[in-house]
């Protein structure tokens, strides 16, 4: 995808329950069937995303005026050594629209909301070249470990409150599962 194209003007809004099939299809298309083998999937398996931190981007189609879901972003609660923290991801953008600013707009919005809601920091397993401009780095998570392998330099943190991650030592684990009530 050429990067000299102008950014797209998308609307970002909270994900709705009826968006779920389109979000699932977008994530499957973006990450493929191997996604479930990744360490980060352990944090999502059988757990819902943080509902107030689930967003979609919609693009108005020129011909019909209808809005089409073209990207999604979720955050998941994880159990850090000193309490829950949000884990950013997955960020999924329709392949034909990558490099047009949609993902960056979603991440900026999601981080702004995360901070506004009072979370002290955010964790991510992602591409350092993509996420470093948002302030993510490996330094704050140097003492933390995940329950499985990740690529070098991909486990990063962003502190909204100084010292929220720096100096922490221990494991980051999946949050407890929330099982539906049995009728």
MOSUL-V251077 format. One record per residue. RES is the residue in one letter. NEAR is the number of other C-alpha atoms within 12 Angstrom. D_LAST is the distance of its C-alpha to the last C-alpha in whole Angstrom. Layout:
res:RES near:NEAR d_last:D_LAST
res:RES near:NEAR d_last:D_LAST
This chain:
res:X near:13 d_last:50
res:X near:12 d_last:53
res:X near:13 d_last:53
res:X near:11 d_last:55
res:X near:12 d_last:53
res:X near:14 d_last:52
res:X near:18 d_last:49
res:X near:27 d_last:47
res:X near:22 d_last:46
res:X near:28 d_last:42
res:X near:24 d_last:39
res:X near:33 d_last:37
res:X near:26 d_last:34
res:X near:27 d_last:30
res:X near:31 d_last:28
res:X near:20 d_last:26
res:X near:16 d_last:22
res:X near:12 d_last:24
res:X near:23 d_last:27
res:X near:23 d_last:24
res:X near:15 d_last:26
res:X near:25 d_last:29
res:X near:32 d_last:29
res:X near:29 d_last:27
res:X near:21 d_last:30
res:X near:28 d_last:33
res:X near:29 d_last:32
res:X near:22 d_last:32
res:X near:21 d_last:35
res:X near:24 d_last:36
res:X near:22 d_last:35
res:X near:15 d_last:35
res:X near:14 d_last:33
res:X near:14 d_last:34
res:X near:19 d_last:32
res:X near:18 d_last:30
res:X near:17 d_last:32
res:X near:23 d_last:33
res:X near:26 d_last:33
res:X near:34 d_last:31
res:X near:31 d_last:29
res:X near:26 d_last:27
res:X near:38 d_last:27
res:X near:31 d_last:25
res:X near:23 d_last:23
res:X near:17 d_last:19
res:X near:22 d_last:20
res:X near:26 d_last:20
res:X near:32 d_last:24
res:X near:30 d_last:25
res:X near:21 d_last:24
res:X near:24 d_last:27
res:X near:37 d_last:29
res:X near:39 d_last:28
res:X near:43 d_last:31
res:X near:43 d_last:33
res:X near:41 d_last:36
res:X near:32 d_last:37
res:X near:27 d_last:41
res:X near:18 d_last:42
res:X near:15 d_last:44
res:X near:10 d_last:47
res:X near:9 d_last:48
res:X near:9 d_last:45
res:X near:10 d_last:44
res:X near:11 d_last:40
res:X near:20 d_last:38
res:X near:24 d_last:37
res:X near:35 d_last:35
res:X near:41 d_last:37
res:X near:48 d_last:36
res:X near:47 d_last:33
res:X near:42 d_last:32
res:X near:40 d_last:29
res:X near:37 d_last:29
res:X near:38 d_last:27
res:X near:39 d_last:26
res:X near:37 d_last:28
res:X near:25 d_last:29
res:X near:31 d_last:32
res:X near:24 d_last:35
res:X near:19 d_last:35
res:X near:21 d_last:31
res:X near:25 d_last:29
res:X near:34 d_last:31
res:X near:43 d_last:31
res:X near:43 d_last:32
res:X near:43 d_last:33
res:X near:39 d_last:32
res:X near:40 d_last:32
res:X near:42 d_last:35
res:X near:36 d_last:35
res:X near:39 d_last:38
res:X near:32 d_last:39
res:X near:20 d_last:42
res:X near:18 d_last:44
res:X near:28 d_last:44
res:X near:25 d_last:44
res:X near:21 d_last:47
res:X near:26 d_last:47
res:X near:27 d_last:46
res:X near:35 d_last:42
res:X near:38 d_last:40
res:X near:31 d_last:43
res:X near:31 d_last:42
res:X near:40 d_last:38
res:X near:39 d_last:39
res:X near:23 d_last:41
res:X near:29 d_last:38
res:X near:39 d_last:36
res:X near:39 d_last:38
res:X near:21 d_last:39
res:X near:30 d_last:36
res:X near:33 d_last:35
res:X near:21 d_last:38
res:X near:16 d_last:37
res:X near:17 d_last:34
res:X near:17 d_last:35
res:X near:28 d_last:34
res:X near:27 d_last:37
res:X near:38 d_last:38
res:X near:44 d_last:36
res:X near:48 d_last:36
res:X near:44 d_last:37
res:X near:40 d_last:37
res:X near:28 d_last:40
res:X near:23 d_last:43
res:X near:21 d_last:45
res:X near:15 d_last:48
res:X near:21 d_last:45
res:X near:30 d_last:44
res:X near:23 d_last:47
res:X near:14 d_last:48
res:X near:27 d_last:45
res:X near:24 d_last:46
res:X near:32 d_last:44
res:X near:30 d_last:46
res:X near:29 d_last:45
res:X near:23 d_last:47
res:X near:30 d_last:44
res:X near:34 d_last:42
res:X near:23 d_last:45
res:X near:21 d_last:43
res:X near:26 d_last:39
res:X near:28 d_last:38
res:X near:33 d_last:35
res:X near:21 d_last:33
res:X near:19 d_last:35
res:X near:17 d_last:38
res:X near:20 d_last:39
res:X near:16 d_last:43
res:X near:12 d_last:45
res:X near:23 d_last:45
res:X near:28 d_last:42
res:X near:36 d_last:40
res:X near:38 d_last:41
res:X near:42 d_last:40
res:X near:37 d_last:41
res:X near:31 d_last:42
res:X near:27 d_last:42
res:X near:17 d_last:43
res:X near:13 d_last:45
res:X near:16 d_last:44
res:X near:26 d_last:41
res:X near:36 d_last:41
res:X near:27 d_last:44
res:X near:17 d_last:45
res:X near:21 d_last:41
res:X near:18 d_last:41
res:X near:20 d_last:38
res:X near:22 d_last:35
res:X near:36 d_last:33
res:X near:31 d_last:29
res:X near:33 d_last:26
res:X near:27 d_last:24
res:X near:19 d_last:21
res:X near:19 d_last:18
res:X near:15 d_last:15
res:X near:10 d_last:12
res:X near:9 d_last:9
res:X near:5 d_last:6
res:X near:5 d_last:4
res:X near:3 d_last:0
